[in-house]
């Protein structure tokens, strides 16, 4: 009697199993690990979503989190092979249903774990900036000190209302109350995605974010004075060049730090730059306008490399020399782009949001100050069409 040939499972990484990006290349899709055995296949989610051009031959490319994401995929694949090896060792038949049951059992065990431990672990798993990580840690420390939410079983709507009370007692401004909820909710959403809890306690709780935060920006006349004021100190000149570049591109200070002209492409005689925002992870695309190109030409196509503290201090000095009576910081350039540059030229809100890499269009609306001249132009144009 002929001995049956041994069959091994096939383990592969697959992108967009539902083909959601076929018609839209700017849409993210999920990565799954596919396990095929005896003409049947099962799919295991990795929890990773990327753009089509960030996936190639089973690996993540072109992402700031490439190493971490690929490590997570490798870990999931290793876990599958570990189950197969255990079946071989214990002379137990390998089946896809058995593999699914093993994964489910591990997930059930995790549900009984500590939410605080999960919170702390996710802080260092997330692909976020150090500033954002510190904000998460601040909320974690307050949550640990409070002590009413420790396990996954403590995640109830009643406790979220209590957390809101704690936030209002400790936060000095409305936006900080929102942050208390934003960071906790983000971790809870991760717990839901990983099936550690089945019901999100925030489903029955809503807090309105305050978008009336004052962002200083330069009006057209102030920007002109800031740009034309005579400077003799080289460090001030370099700081102003960086500020002007960010003003005409909408780039944040941290995203400007990683800008490389070599990454630009030229279409229709203009240079375009596409990247991923470090803070939000959102894709953005900018065109290098004439003032931005002038800055690059003056600096041999390399942006000035300035420490953030020195940069902000220099901007305040320039503002004083230009007789601009506002608190000018690195962030002011980004808001000036939204309010003065985009606003003056009536760039639609959704386009401005994409250029700035905002995950939420409400944030763009908070940046764009609807100035009276712009409102007059829009309504006059409407009246002419009627």
C-alpha positions as CSV (number, residue, x, y, z in Angstrom):
1,X,0.0,0.0,0.0
2,X,1.4,3.4,-1.0
3,X,2.2,5.7,1.9
4,X,0.2,9.0,1.8
5,X,2.4,11.9,1.0
6,X,2.9,14.3,3.8
7,X,1.0,17.6,3.3
8,X,2.3,20.9,4.7
9,X,0.3,24.0,5.2
10,X,0.9,27.0,3.0
11,X,1.4,30.3,4.9
12,X,1.3,33.5,3.0
13,X,0.8,37.2,3.5
14,X,-2.1,38.7,1.5
15,X,-3.2,42.3,0.9
16,X,-6.7,43.5,0.4
17,X,-8.6,40.2,0.3
18,X,-11.8,42.1,-0.4
19,X,-10.3,44.1,-3.3
20,X,-11.4,47.4,-1.9
21,X,-8.5,49.4,-3.3
22,X,-9.0,48.2,-6.9
23,X,-10.8,51.4,-7.8
24,X,-9.2,53.7,-5.3
25,X,-5.4,53.5,-4.9
26,X,-5.5,56.2,-2.1
27,X,-7.5,53.9,0.2
28,X,-5.9,51.8,2.9
29,X,-6.6,48.0,3.1
30,X,-6.0,45.3,5.6
31,X,-3.1,42.7,5.7
32,X,-4.0,39.1,6.5
33,X,-2.0,35.9,6.9
34,X,-3.5,33.2,4.7
35,X,-3.2,29.6,5.7
36,X,-4.1,27.0,3.1
37,X,-4.2,23.3,3.9
38,X,-5.8,20.4,2.0
39,X,-7.5,22.7,-0.5
40,X,-9.0,24.9,2.2
41,X,-7.9,28.4,3.3
42,X,-8.3,30.5,6.5
43,X,-7.5,34.1,7.0
44,X,-6.0,35.6,10.1
45,X,-6.1,39.4,10.5
46,X,-2.9,41.2,11.5
47,X,-4.6,44.5,12.4
48,X,-2.4,46.3,9.9
49,X,-3.8,48.6,7.2
50,X,-1.6,50.2,4.6
51,X,-1.8,51.9,1.2
52,X,-1.4,49.8,-2.0
53,X,2.1,51.2,-2.7
54,X,3.2,50.3,0.8
55,X,2.9,46.6,0.2
56,X,5.1,44.4,-2.0
57,X,5.6,40.6,-2.0
58,X,4.4,40.0,1.5
59,X,6.3,42.9,3.1
60,X,5.5,46.4,4.2
61,X,7.6,49.1,2.5
62,X,7.7,52.9,2.5
63,X,6.3,53.3,5.9
64,X,7.8,54.9,9.0
65,X,6.7,51.8,10.9
66,X,8.1,49.3,8.3
67,X,10.3,47.4,10.8
68,X,7.6,47.2,13.5
69,X,4.8,46.2,11.1
70,X,6.9,43.5,9.4
71,X,7.9,42.1,12.8
72,X,4.2,41.9,13.8
73,X,3.5,39.9,10.6
74,X,6.4,37.6,11.2
75,X,5.3,37.0,14.7
76,X,1.8,36.0,13.6
77,X,3.3,33.6,11.0
78,X,5.7,32.2,13.6
79,X,2.7,31.6,15.9
80,X,1.0,29.6,13.1
81,X,4.0,27.4,12.5
82,X,4.4,26.9,16.2
83,X,1.0,25.4,16.4
84,X,1.8,23.2,13.4
85,X,5.0,22.0,15.2
86,X,3.1,21.3,18.4
87,X,0.6,19.1,16.4
88,X,3.5,17.2,14.9
89,X,5.2,16.8,18.3
90,X,2.0,15.5,19.9
91,X,1.1,13.3,17.0
92,X,-2.1,15.4,16.6
93,X,-3.6,16.1,13.1
94,X,-3.2,19.6,11.9
95,X,-6.5,21.3,10.8
96,X,-7.6,24.8,10.0
97,X,-10.4,24.5,12.5
98,X,-8.0,23.5,15.2
99,X,-5.7,26.4,14.4
100,X,-8.7,28.8,14.6
101,X,-9.7,27.3,17.9
102,X,-6.2,27.7,19.3
103,X,-6.1,31.4,18.3
104,X,-9.6,31.9,19.9
105,X,-8.4,30.2,23.1
106,X,-5.5,32.6,23.4
107,X,-7.7,35.6,22.8
108,X,-10.2,34.4,25.5
109,X,-7.3,34.2,28.0
110,X,-6.2,37.7,27.1
111,X,-9.7,39.0,27.9
112,X,-9.2,38.3,31.6
113,X,-5.9,40.3,31.7
114,X,-5.1,43.7,33.0
115,X,-6.4,46.7,30.9
116,X,-3.7,48.9,32.4
117,X,-1.0,46.4,31.2
118,X,-2.6,46.4,27.8
119,X,-2.7,50.3,27.8
120,X,0.9,50.5,28.7
121,X,1.9,48.0,26.1
122,X,0.0,49.7,23.3
123,X,1.7,53.0,24.1
124,X,5.0,51.6,22.9
125,X,3.5,49.5,20.1
126,X,1.8,52.5,18.4
127,X,3.7,54.3,15.6
128,X,3.5,57.7,17.2
129,X,5.8,60.6,17.9
130,X,7.5,61.0,21.3
131,X,5.4,64.0,22.1
132,X,2.2,62.0,21.5
133,X,3.6,59.1,23.5
134,X,4.2,61.4,26.5
135,X,0.6,62.5,26.2
136,X,-0.6,58.8,26.3
137,X,1.7,58.2,29.3
138,X,0.2,61.2,31.1
139,X,-3.3,59.8,30.7
140,X,-2.1,56.3,31.7
141,X,-0.5,57.7,34.9
142,X,-3.7,59.5,35.8
143,X,-5.7,56.4,35.1
144,X,-3.5,54.3,37.3
145,X,-3.6,56.8,40.1
146,X,-7.4,57.0,39.9
147,X,-7.6,53.2,40.2
148,X,-11.2,52.6,39.1
149,X,-10.4,51.1,35.7
150,X,-7.8,48.3,36.0
151,X,-9.2,45.3,34.3
152,X,-11.2,44.9,31.0
153,X,-14.2,44.2,33.1
154,X,-14.0,47.7,34.5
155,X,-14.6,49.2,31.1
156,X,-18.2,50.2,31.6
157,X,-20.1,53.3,30.5
158,X,-20.6,54.2,34.1
159,X,-16.9,54.3,34.7
160,X,-16.4,56.4,31.6
161,X,-18.8,59.0,33.1
162,X,-16.7,58.8,36.3
163,X,-13.6,59.3,34.2
164,X,-15.2,62.4,32.6
165,X,-15.7,63.8,36.1
166,X,-12.1,63.1,37.0
167,X,-10.9,64.7,33.8
168,X,-12.9,67.9,34.5
169,X,-11.5,68.1,38.0
170,X,-7.9,67.9,36.8
171,X,-7.9,69.5,33.3
172,X,-7.5,73.3,33.2
173,X,-9.1,73.7,29.8
174,X,-11.8,72.0,27.7
175,X,-9.3,70.7,25.2
176,X,-7.5,68.8,27.9
177,X,-10.8,67.1,29.0
178,X,-11.1,66.0,25.4
179,X,-7.6,64.6,25.4
180,X,-8.3,62.6,28.5
181,X,-11.1,60.8,26.6
182,X,-9.3,60.8,23.2
183,X,-6.3,58.8,24.4
184,X,-8.3,56.4,26.6
185,X,-10.8,55.8,23.8
186,X,-8.0,55.1,21.3
187,X,-6.7,52.3,23.6
188,X,-10.2,50.9,24.1
189,X,-10.7,50.9,20.4
190,X,-7.6,48.8,20.1
191,X,-9.0,46.4,22.7
192,X,-12.2,46.0,20.7
193,X,-10.3,45.4,17.5
194,X,-8.3,42.7,19.3
195,X,-11.5,41.1,20.7
196,X,-10.4,41.7,24.3
197,X,-13.8,43.3,24.9
198,X,-17.0,42.9,22.9
199,X,-18.7,46.2,23.8
200,X,-17.2,49.6,23.6
201,X,-18.2,51.7,26.7
202,X,-17.9,54.9,24.6
203,X,-20.8,53.8,22.4
204,X,-23.2,55.3,24.9
205,X,-21.0,58.3,25.8
206,X,-20.3,61.4,23.8
207,X,-18.2,64.4,24.5
208,X,-18.1,67.3,22.3
209,X,-14.6,68.5,21.4
210,X,-14.0,72.2,21.7
211,X,-12.6,73.6,18.4
212,X,-12.5,77.2,19.6
213,X,-8.8,76.9,20.4
214,X,-7.0,80.1,19.4
215,X,-4.2,79.4,16.9
216,X,-2.1,82.4,16.1
217,X,-1.4,83.0,12.4
218,X,0.0,85.8,10.3
219,X,-2.4,87.9,8.3
220,X,-1.3,88.9,4.8
221,X,0.2,92.2,5.9
222,X,2.0,90.6,8.9
223,X,3.4,87.8,6.7
224,X,4.8,90.5,4.3
225,X,6.5,92.3,7.2
226,X,7.8,89.1,8.6
227,X,9.2,88.1,5.2
228,X,10.7,91.5,4.3
229,X,12.2,92.7,7.6
230,X,16.0,93.1,7.3
231,X,18.0,90.5,9.2
232,X,21.7,90.4,9.8
233,X,22.1,87.4,12.0
234,X,22.6,84.2,9.9
235,X,20.7,82.0,12.5
236,X,17.6,84.3,12.2
237,X,17.8,84.2,8.4
238,X,17.8,80.4,8.4
239,X,14.9,80.3,10.9
240,X,12.9,82.6,8.7
241,X,13.6,80.5,5.6
242,X,12.3,77.4,7.4
243,X,9.2,79.3,8.6
244,X,8.5,80.6,5.1
245,X,8.9,77.1,3.6
246,X,6.4,75.7,6.1
247,X,4.1,78.6,5.6
248,X,3.8,77.9,1.8
249,X,3.7,74.1,2.1
250,X,1.6,73.6,5.3
251,X,4.3,71.2,6.7
252,X,4.7,70.9,10.4
253,X,8.1,71.4,12.0
254,X,8.6,67.7,12.5
255,X,7.5,66.8,8.9
256,X,9.8,69.5,7.5
257,X,12.7,67.9,9.4
258,X,12.4,64.8,7.3
259,X,11.8,66.6,4.0
260,X,14.2,65.6,1.3
261,X,14.1,67.3,-2.1
262,X,15.3,64.1,-3.7
263,X,11.9,62.6,-2.8
264,X,10.1,65.1,-5.0
265,X,8.7,64.3,-8.4
266,X,8.3,66.8,-11.3
267,X,5.0,67.0,-13.2
268,X,3.7,69.8,-15.4
269,X,6.8,71.7,-14.6
270,X,6.1,71.7,-10.8
271,X,7.7,69.8,-8.0
272,X,5.4,67.6,-5.9
273,X,6.1,66.0,-2.6
274,X,4.1,63.1,-1.1
275,X,4.7,61.6,2.4
276,X,3.1,60.4,5.6
277,X,2.4,62.8,8.5
278,X,4.4,61.6,11.5
279,X,1.7,62.7,14.0
280,X,-1.5,61.3,12.3
281,X,0.0,58.7,9.9
282,X,-2.1,60.3,7.2
283,X,-0.8,60.6,3.6
284,X,-0.5,64.1,2.2
285,X,0.7,65.7,-1.1
286,X,2.0,69.2,-1.6
287,X,3.2,71.3,-4.6
288,X,6.3,73.4,-4.0
289,X,5.0,76.9,-4.6
290,X,7.4,79.7,-5.8
291,X,8.2,81.0,-2.3
292,X,9.0,77.5,-1.1
293,X,11.2,76.8,-4.1
294,X,13.0,80.1,-3.5
295,X,13.9,79.0,0.0
296,X,15.3,75.7,-1.3
297,X,17.4,77.5,-3.9
298,X,18.8,79.8,-1.3
299,X,19.8,76.8,0.8
300,X,21.2,74.5,-1.9
301,X,17.9,72.5,-1.8
302,X,18.4,71.5,1.8
303,X,16.2,72.9,4.5
304,X,17.9,74.5,7.5
305,X,18.4,72.0,10.3
306,X,17.5,73.9,13.5
307,X,16.8,72.7,17.1
308,X,13.1,73.3,17.9
309,X,13.9,75.4,21.0
310,X,16.3,77.7,19.1
311,X,13.9,77.9,16.2
312,X,10.9,79.1,18.3
313,X,13.1,81.6,20.1
314,X,14.4,82.9,16.8
315,X,10.8,83.3,15.4
316,X,9.9,85.4,18.4
317,X,12.9,87.7,17.8
318,X,12.0,88.1,14.1
319,X,8.4,88.9,15.0
320,X,9.6,91.7,17.3
321,X,11.8,93.1,14.6
322,X,8.9,92.9,12.1
323,X,6.6,94.6,14.6
324,X,4.3,91.6,14.6
325,X,2.5,91.6,17.9
326,X,1.7,87.9,18.1
327,X,3.2,84.9,19.7
328,X,4.9,83.2,16.7
329,X,5.9,79.6,17.0
330,X,6.7,76.8,14.5
331,X,3.1,75.8,14.5
332,X,2.1,79.3,13.4
333,X,3.4,78.6,9.9
334,X,1.1,75.7,9.4
335,X,-2.0,77.7,10.6
336,X,-0.9,80.6,8.4
337,X,-0.9,78.3,5.4
338,X,-4.5,77.2,6.2
339,X,-5.8,80.7,7.0
340,X,-3.9,83.1,4.9
341,X,-2.5,81.1,1.9
342,X,-5.3,78.6,1.3
343,X,-8.0,80.9,2.6
344,X,-7.0,83.8,0.5
345,X,-7.1,81.8,-2.7
346,X,-10.3,79.9,-1.8
347,X,-8.8,76.4,-1.8
348,X,-11.7,74.1,-0.8
349,X,-11.6,72.8,2.8
350,X,-11.3,69.1,1.8
351,X,-8.3,69.9,-0.4
352,X,-6.6,71.9,2.3
353,X,-7.2,69.0,4.7
354,X,-5.5,66.6,2.3
355,X,-2.5,68.9,1.8
356,X,-2.1,69.2,5.6
357,X,-2.6,65.5,6.2
358,X,-5.4,66.0,8.7
359,X,-7.2,62.9,9.7
360,X,-10.3,64.9,10.6
361,X,-11.6,67.7,8.5
362,X,-12.9,69.5,11.6
363,X,-9.3,70.1,12.6
364,X,-8.7,71.9,9.3
365,X,-11.8,74.0,9.9
366,X,-10.4,75.0,13.2
367,X,-7.2,76.1,11.5
368,X,-8.9,78.0,8.6
369,X,-10.1,81.4,9.8
370,X,-13.0,82.5,7.6
371,X,-11.9,86.1,7.0
372,X,-14.4,88.7,5.8
373,X,-12.8,89.4,2.4
374,X,-12.9,85.7,1.6
375,X,-16.5,85.4,2.7
376,X,-17.4,88.5,0.6
377,X,-15.7,86.9,-2.5
378,X,-17.6,83.7,-2.2
379,X,-21.0,85.3,-1.7
380,X,-20.3,87.9,-4.4
381,X,-19.5,85.0,-6.8
382,X,-22.7,83.2,-5.8
383,X,-24.7,86.4,-6.4
384,X,-23.2,86.8,-9.9
385,X,-24.4,83.3,-10.8
386,X,-28.0,83.8,-9.6
